[in-house]
Amino acid sequence: MFGGHDTDTNAKTTDGYDLNTSYSTELNTVRSQLRSAGDEGKLGSSILEDGVVTESELNELKEQYDQCFIDHGYDPGSFDFDKTGAGSVYPPSGLSEEERSAWGERTNEVQQTCDQRNGTAAIRSLVASVQMNPDNKDIRKTIIACLIEKGLVDRGYTVNDYDTDLANGSGPFSAENANDADYQNSLRQCQS
């Protein structure tokens, strides 16, 4: 659902998430990146070969992601990720503030490495995109229609206005509206 409106189609098939139609450009870009990554992209290339990402393949990516953390010295009980990549890594107990900071920096580096291995982050991003926006529509237009409908912007508000305001924290995203709970609720509804 975007801008308070349901999407029309669902790219989730009985076989998995089909990237061949609405996401063919993005699919081909990721395929190309994975091919150029050599052995590091082998699993990801295999997963994207038919353009459909199955639940089984997402589970395989998760297992490889978990193994990447283990390969970097993390105990299997110290992290918990689901197949979408959401999760946590838990620091060892008894660390000083300085040690905890260093641990956090190292963990971020390891997570970036593991995100890149096998194209994990790119594949998860494609699947998340097809789940949220099956038709790969420019959701900014839907968000803008909602903002207009809720009276948060004028009828002449454009995609360029939206991009500029979002980047600059102006217009509907300005600080002057930050403390208005009703306004913020309407804004969130349009963006979800």
Buried (B, 14 or more C-beta within 10 A) or exposed (E): EBBBBEBEEEBBEEEBBBBEBBBEEBBEEBBEBBEEBEEBBBBBBBBBEBBBBBEEBBEBBBEBBBEBBEEBEBEEEBBEBEBEBEEEBEEEEEEEEEEEEEBEEEBEEBBEEBBBBBBBBBBBBBBBBBBEBBBBEEBBBBBBBBBBBBEBBEEEBEEEBBEEBBEEEEBBBEEEBEEEEEBEEBBEBBBE
